[in-house]
């Protein structure tokens, strides 16, 4: 028996709805996997940070955060300092040095 246009439309709409449902399910699954990976990364990095900081058991979360911020400030200051050493001298010093030769 030949299908009518209305039946074909209904089938196409049903198929489209199934595809949308499948897409929605897959997107939810992807988000769940990403969330699981992010949570795992946070746990691992938190454990590493805690391991490296002394007195971790006695520190409140706020104090722990302050301690990490202090460490990062020192690290960033050292990085900026070492990067500045790698840069060529400023233009005035370079031009003076070139003129003396």
Secondary structure, 3 states (H helix, E strand, C coil): CCCCHHHHHHHHHHHHHHHHHHHHHHHHHHHHHHHHHHHHHHHHHHHHHHHHCCCCCCCCHHHHHHHHHHHHHHHHHHHHHHHHHHCCCCHHHHHHHHHHC
